[in-house]
Amino acid sequence: GSPSSPLRSPPRTWEFDWVAPGRVSQGTVYSLFGQRLVRLAVEGYHGCVLACGQSGSGKSHAIFGGSGEEQRGLVPRLAEGLFEALRRCGQEHIVKLSYLELYNE
């Protein structure tokens, strides 16, 4: 481009397996996304949860939740579901979990 016109990158396309609609309950988030992640993890697949958005949009609340049983977030529900499913298998398992949080990126 010329000095007077800004350089523009081509538009990017993003693909997601799922996107949660706004204002859904923690239980619904787990039903929509978490149960499948648990099932696939028990089958030996890796899983990833990504929460992105502007400050105050509810990312941490969706991932960790609030106080009380109904407000538990996705991570506590995933852990509970995964360990319950593995307990039912009756075999020994190794579970590894990583967590990464980025700010100001």
Secondary structure, 3 states (H helix, E strand, C coil): CCCCCCCCCCCCCCCCCCCCCCCCCHHHHHHHHHHHHHHHHHCCCCCCCCCCCCCCCCHHHHHHECCCHHHECHHHHHHHHHHHHHHHHCCCCCCCCCCCCCCCC
